[in-house]
Amino acid sequence: MSNKMKASILVIIAACILQATACTNGGKSDQEIEAQMTLDAIYAEGTAQAAIPVTGGNTLEDEALVEEKAIEILLYPGENLPETLRTLADSDSSLRASEKRVLSGDKFLDSLYERPFTAVDMIYQPDLDIYTVDFAVDEQFYYFTINLKGMNPDNWGLNGIYAIEIDTDLDGRGEVIIATEKTAQFWDIDSVRVLVDVNGDVGGPKPIIADAGFNGSGYDEIKQIAGNEVAFARIDPQSETSVQIAVSTMMLGDPAGFAWSAWADNGLRDFSMFDYNDTMGPSAAGSPFRDDPNYPIKGLFSVDNTCRLAYGDIGLESAIPGICIIGVPTVAPSDKCTWRCTDPRGKDPTSCARYQGQWVCR
């Protein structure tokens, strides 16, 4: 029997005694005094119990909390990254930063941005200027190291959101983006968000290409990090201006191949607006080119991204929307594959395309 039920029975008995003695004795009998003391004791115990905070129970909230704490992380990235497989080189905005302009790298209509500057005033932000991204692979993880030009001088540190966007079906429309901000010095999941596009509207009707007036939901759902579907981030132990992201192959669905690009964003910071060039036109976005009539940067500011590189069984790389390297990628020994055409008559990417074959690594 529970303590609550016992107390209820005692209250009823005590009340009966009080009622029976109250009508037969003008003063309080020993029985009545004892009953009153019993009621007072029960009241005091109940008050003390009520003062104790509830820390357990079988409520749905408690069960959900236990379930959340029970989430297991089954995979962890290595401390030492594998050998770099490919390096993506991005435009360097620092070259003309003192002149409040860039030389190249910004193609607003093609969703390629070189804008590590504040709006209107064009103040350069080195912590948003990507200059290279290193890509490496092991059996369980893909590793991306986003190398930035420097720390933010006004608010010292890396103040942006740093992300890797993944296109798993090679149509130009991103399916997953792995983002980190306020990144720790060690491998950590708390600073990481993995977002997915549930309804497939990232990029609008024409992925990458500007679709004026399109209003979609972009990356609209956070994917849980758990089990062998995990993503981590840290500051590169060898460089305080480099952010490393490790994402498990299973988090991406273990695709045969994919294309990827990198982002540094401290402007709109809103992945539900992807692609950004669908939400505004060139005049509203502004331009980092001094000779452009839309200069200076306006609505699309403090952001830098890269073109895309591909990995795995991806067919003709040059046919992938947003790709930035055409031809045969440098193949490291860890690839364990040989580049060849699916049509034996094709000896290189150009002749392979002529015979309508696919240039694949197998």
Secondary structure by P-SEA (a helix, b strand, c coil): ccaaaaaaaaaaaaaaaaaaaccccccccaaaaaaaaaaaaaaaaaaaaaaccccccccaaaaaaaaaaaccccbbbbcccccccbbbbccccccccccccccccccccccccccccccccccccccccccbbbbbbcccbbbbbbbccccccccccccccccccccccccccccbbbbbcccccccccccbbbbbbcccccccccccccccccccccccbbbbbccccbbbbbcccccccbbbbbbcccccccccccccbbbbbcccccccccccccccccccccccccccccccccccccbbbbbbbbccccccccccccccccccccccccccbbbbbcccccccaaaaaaaccccccc
